[in-house]
Amino acid sequence: MNPELVTIEESWKQAVWDEFKKPYFDEIKTGIELSKSQGKAVYPPGGLIFNAFQLTPIDQVKVVIIGQDPYHGPGEAMGLSFSVPKGVRVPPSLRNIYKELYSDTGIAIPNHGDLSSWAKQGVLLLNAMLTVEHKSPGSHKKIGWQQFTDAVISKISESRTGVIFLLWGRFAQHKVDLIDANRHHILTAAHPSPLARNAFSGCKHFSKTNDLLIKQNRSPINWSL
């Protein structure tokens, strides 16, 4: 794929320029086009596929929260892990995130699921797969996205210091080998999904994250939405 045709925030475009020129990136485009040619809706809309990068330039990344793939219902996916647009029902995993946020910090539970304000403060809300077919979770797991997002994680690890990686659940925790633990902070917890039977509860990752940022003389995240 011609890198000039990739619509992504400029600092990220420079950081992962070489990835756009590799054969697998053409396979991503082919995979998405194949889904559409078969009459399947693909989420999020094209303009939001790289939304996480648009809202959080690489030199502003303080925190990384890794999700698996986008929500697969109409109007839900917005290119940010765990986030849905205002007006869309808050998904179960995000409800549990909010419960922990309240328990940990006392911040009131929001009445919407839009996490854009976190992203604008330096929280990279990164899904491992950036697209998905309608009502088919994991459907784009093998078209090449993970090679790209693994490269993104590696690039952050190599080029930044003191970033806090929040790895929730086994899938995210498998990315740990991409992160230099001598340069960064890694916090792990169970996935916030209800299927984890409240194991996410009590992780206190929101206060721990801000404590780590303050120790680095960096501004904490305002988690209030």
Secondary structure, DSSP 4 states (H G I P E B T S, - for coil): --GGG----HHHHHHTHHHHTSHHHHHHHHHHHHHHHTT--EES-GGGTTHHHHHS-GGG--EEEEESS---STTT--SSTT---TTSPPPHHHHHHHHHHHHHH-PPPPSS---HHHHHTTEEEEESSS-EETTBTTTTTTSSHHHHHHHHHHHHHHH-SSPEEEEEHHHHHGGGGGS-TTTSEEEEE--SSGGGTTTTTT--HHHHHHHHHHHTT-PPP----
